Amino acid sequence: MVQQWVAKNNLELIGILEARFHLANNEAVQTGLGLQGWDFISSYGQNSKCRILLGWNPQRVSLQMVNLNTQWVTCDVVSLSDSRCIRVTMVYALNTPAERSTLWQYLLSQQATCGDDPWVVLGDFNATISTADRHGGDTNWYGHMDDFPNCINQAKLLQISAKGLHFTWHNGQQNEATILRKLDWAFANRRLLLEWPQVQATFQARLASDHSPTLITLTPDRHRPKTRFKFLNLWADMEGYEAAVQAAWATETHGNPISRLTTKLRVLKGHLSNLHRKHTNYISSRVKQAQVRWQEAQVGMEVNPNDLSLGRRERDACKLYNALRKVEESFYKQRSRSSKGRWGRGKGPGRAWEDGSFPLQGYPEHQPAGILGLYGPPLS
């Protein structure tokens, strides 16, 4: 089942929690997973049973162990395709509040150690953040339950935007005896969310465990071929600009704050693209066309100066030409101040973007590439 899950989700790294095999069976269990060519590291408890089994595909990532404990495994994972590094901490917390205090202290220390490096923390924390994460059973909120949310806040970790199940653990009972909890979590620091603003955690339906499998997917925005975008100051003076901004900011978004911001900016980019096509696309060609129409109107008025409609036509053509010239002038003034280098494919001064190559295409379709996986503990 693990082999199928890894293949289906194209995973490079997995964690199996509470594997429960003894140290003597380590090699046999790893072979039985069917992940040929993969490497593994195991974390054991005091009873010599495996608590966390970490596996990775060495053909796609390299891994350097940072710290290993009964409740966590921390490692630096480097993609062999682009050399980007992420610090990963997989967690399987112990049952009692006193035992978990060691985990909370460790996460706080790691926050200082990671500095500005991308860091993701995921696993079974055996704790909830609020009463909304608990259904059935004892619903009282005891003082020690604040330790987990306080730790997450102090460690400056943010929840990764999630989909799927909210309650990730089921006690296997029915009716009034049913207890549901959100015990499995996925967090990231600010640096990771800045580099992968579309990172997402999926809490899948339970299969061979009383916990939900957790899948982390990244979208490598920074190293994807980027489309170019240049905000034109003149847009701010155009009709429809304020409405475009208001519409973009009114868009309903979900996820962490950075993800919500980038989503709204992407929506705004689409509105500005429409504004550009309406007012500033092919601006030099528009100026030339307006100039021709104005000249024609002048000739027509010269032939028949008593025709009032021709006079109005000439004035309208003049106003349009001057308005477009003002837009063109603003356009190229801003371009000359830019240090971005060559923007368009046109030749000679005043010809860039003449061919309509204004770089306002939307983002390419995301190609989610799963690089982290987490598989829950098996049922008793």
N, C-alpha and C positions, 0 to 999 in steps of 0.2 A: 504493500500500500504506500509506503514512504517513497519507493522508487517511482511509482506512478505519479505521485504528487509532485515530486521534484521535476520529472519530465514534463508534466502538464504545465507547470508554472515557470519552467525554464530557470530554475534556481541555481545560484552559485554558492550559497551558504545556507545551512540548515541547523537548527537546534532541536534536539529531542529531549524533552524534560521528563524526569522521573522514569528513566528507562528501566531501572530496577534490576539490572543484571549485575552479577558479581565481577570483580576485577579479573578473575580467572577466565571468564567467558567473553572478555572484551573483543578479542580478535574474531571469534565466531559470530558475535552479534554484528560487528561491522561488515563482515563478509556477507551475512544474511540479508543486509539491507539492499544488496544488488547494485550499489553505486560504484561501479568499477572505476578504478583510478582515483577515487576520492581519498582524501586524508581526514583523520579524525583526532579529536582531543576529548578526553573524558574528565569530568569532575565527580568525585566520590564523596559520600557522606561517611559518618563514623562507623556505620555498619558495613562498609566496603561495598555498598550498592551504588551504582551509577545514578547520579542525580541529573547531570547535564551532559549530553553527548553532542559535541559540535563537529559538524562535517563541512568540508568545502571542496570545490573542484579546482585543483591546482593548475589546470589548463586555462582557467579563466581568471583566477584571483590568486594572489599570494597572501599568506596570513602570518602575522607575527603575534605571538602570545604576549599579553601585557600583564594580566593578573588572573589567577584561577583560585576559586574558593568554593565551598559547599553551596553557596547561594548565588554565585555569579561566575561568568566567564567573560573576560574582556580581552579583545584582540583588535589589532589594526589590520584592516582588509584593504588591499590595494588591487584595483582592477588592472589586469595585464594589457587591456586594450588602450587605456588612456592614462594610466599611472595615477588615477585619482584615489585618494585614501579616505576611508571612513573608520572611525573608532566604533566598535560594536560591543555592547554589553548585553549579554543574554542572562536573564534573571529567573531563578526558581527559588522563591522566598520560603523560609521555614515557617512553621505553623504558629509559633507563639510571638506575641508582641516583643518580648525581651530578646528573642533570637533575631527578629527582623531589625532591631535597632542597629545591629552591626551593618546590615545592608544599607540602611538610610545614611549612616555615617560614611560608608564607602562611596555612595553616589555623590555626596557633598564633596568629598575629597577629589573625586574624578572631575567634577565641574571645574575645579581650580587647575587640575592637571591638563585637561583638554585645551584650555585656553580658547583659541579661535579655530580649532579644528572641528570638522563635522563629527557629530556624535549621535548615535541612535541607541536607545535603551528599550528593550522589549522583553516580554516574558510573563510568567505567572508571579504576581507580586503578593498573592494571598491577602490582598487588602483592597478596600474600596476608597474612592475619593469623596463620595457624598451619599446621602440616603437614596438618591435616585439610582444608585448602582446595586441596590439590595431589594429583593422581593421574597417574601416568605421568611419563615424562621424568626429568629430574634432580630427585631428591627430597631432596637435601642442603639443609640450612638454613644459609645464610651470614649473616655478621654484619650486612650491610646490610639484610637482610630484617626486622630488628627495628625499622627506622626507621618503617615504616608503623604497626604496632600501638602503638609508643611515642607517635607523633604523635597518634593517635586518643585515647589515654588522657590525654595532657597537654592536648589540646584539649577534654576533657570531653565528648566525643561518644559517644553510645550507638547501637548498631545498632537500626534500626527493625525491629519484629517482621515477619518475612518468611515467605512461602510460595512454592511453586513450586520451580524448580531451585536446587540448591545450587551446582553447578559451572556458571558462567555463560559460560565460553569453551571452545571445542572446536577442536583444531588441524586437524580435517577428515581425520585419518588413521584407519586401521583397525587392529584387533588390537593387537599389542605396540607399534605406533607411535602409538597413541592417547594424547593428552595432554589432561587436563581441569584447569581451574583456576577458582577463584572470584576473578575480577578485578573484578567489578562489585559495588558496595556502596551501601548507603543508610544514612545516619546522621542523627541529630538531636540537638540539645542538650536539656537538661533542660526548658527553658521550653516548647519545642514539644511535648514528650511530656506535659507537664502540661495544656496547652491542648487537645491532641488525643490523649488516651491510647489511642485505638483506631486510630491511624495504622498503616498496613500497607504494606509493600513486596511487590510480586509480581514474581518473576523468571520471565518467561514463556518458553515454548519458542522456540528460535531459528527465524527465518523467512528473511529475506534477509541475514543476517549471521552471523558466527561468534560473536557475543555475544548473550546473552539480552536482549530488550527488558525494561526495568524500569518498573514502574508504581507510583506512590505514590498512595494514596487516604487521604483524611481524613474523619473523621466529626465534624462541627461541634457537639460536645456542649454547649459553653458557650452557644451562641446558639440552640439548639433549645429550644422551649417545655419548661420543666423541670417534672417532677413533684416534688411536695414530699415531703420525708421528715423525720420527727422521731423520733429515738431516745428511747424511754421508759425512764427509769432503772429503773422497776419490773420491766422484763423480766429484768434481771440476777438477780432473786430468784426467778424462776419456774422451774418444772420444765421441762426441755427447752432452756433457754437455753445452757448449756455445751455440750450435744450439738450444738446448731445452729452455734455458733461453731467447734467442732472439725470438723464436717462441711464447713463452708465453707472452712476453712483447709487441709483435706486435699484440696481439689479440685485436680486436675492442671491447670496453666496453662502457657501458652507466651508468648514474646515478651520485651520488655524489662521491667526490674523494675517500672516504673510501670504498665505494661499488666497484668502479673500481679497487682499489688496491687488495681487497680480491678476486675479480673475477680472476684477473691475477695470483694471488698466487695459487688459486685453479687449474687453467690451468697448471701452472708450476708443481704443485704437481702431476698431471696426467703424465706429461712428465718424471718426476723423477721416478715415479712408473714404467714406461716402461724401463727406464735406469736400475733400480734396477733388474727387471726381466731378463734383458739381461746380466747383469754383476755381480751382487752381491747376487741375490736370492740363497738360499741353499748353501751359500759360503763354509761351512765346507764339505758338500757332494761333491761339485765340486773339492775341494782340494784333497779329498781322491780319487776321480775318476782320477784326473790328476796324482796323485802319482802312482796309479796302472798302468796307461798307460805308464808312464815314466819307471817304473820297467820292464814292458813287453818289451818296446823298447830296454832297456839295455840288456835283455836276448836275444832278437832277434839279436842284433848287435854282442853279444858275440859268438853266434852260427855261424854267417856268417859275419865276420868283413870286408870282401872285398866288400860287397854289399853297395854301396854308398847311395842307397835310404834308407836303414835301418839306416845308420848313420845320415842322415838328419832327419829321423823320430825321432830318439833318441834326437837330439838337439832341435827340435821343441817341443817335449814332455817336455823336461827339462825347456825350456823357459816358456811354459804355466804353468807348475807346480810352478815355482818360482814367476811368475806374480800373480797367484792366492793366493799363500802363502802371498805375500806382501799385497794383498787386505784383506785377512783374518786377518793378523796382525793389519792392520790399523783399521779394523772393531772392533776388540775386545779391542784395546787400547782406542778407543773412547768410547766404551761401559763401560769400567772400570772407566772412568772419569765421567760418567753420574751419576747424583744423582736422576734419575727417578725411581730407584728401579727395580723391576723385569720386564723385557721386553718381554720375550718369555715363551714358555711352556716346553722348553728343560730342562734336568736335568744335573747338574754337570757343571763344568767350560768348557767353549768353546762350549756349546751345545744349548744355547738360539737361537731361530729362526731356529734351524736345521730342524724343521718340516715345514718350509715355512711360519711361522706365522709372518713374517716381517710386522709391522703395517703400511701399506701404502694404505689401502683401501681408496676410495674416500669418500666424505661426503655422508651421507644418503640422500635419496630424501627429499627435503624440504616439510614440511607439513604446508603450510601457515595457520595461525590461526588469523582470523580477530579479533582485540580487540578494534578497534576504528572505529566509523562511523560518517559521517556527512551528514545530509540531508538538501538540499537547501530550501530557502523560497518558498512558494506556489505562483502560478501566481495570479496576481490581478484579 
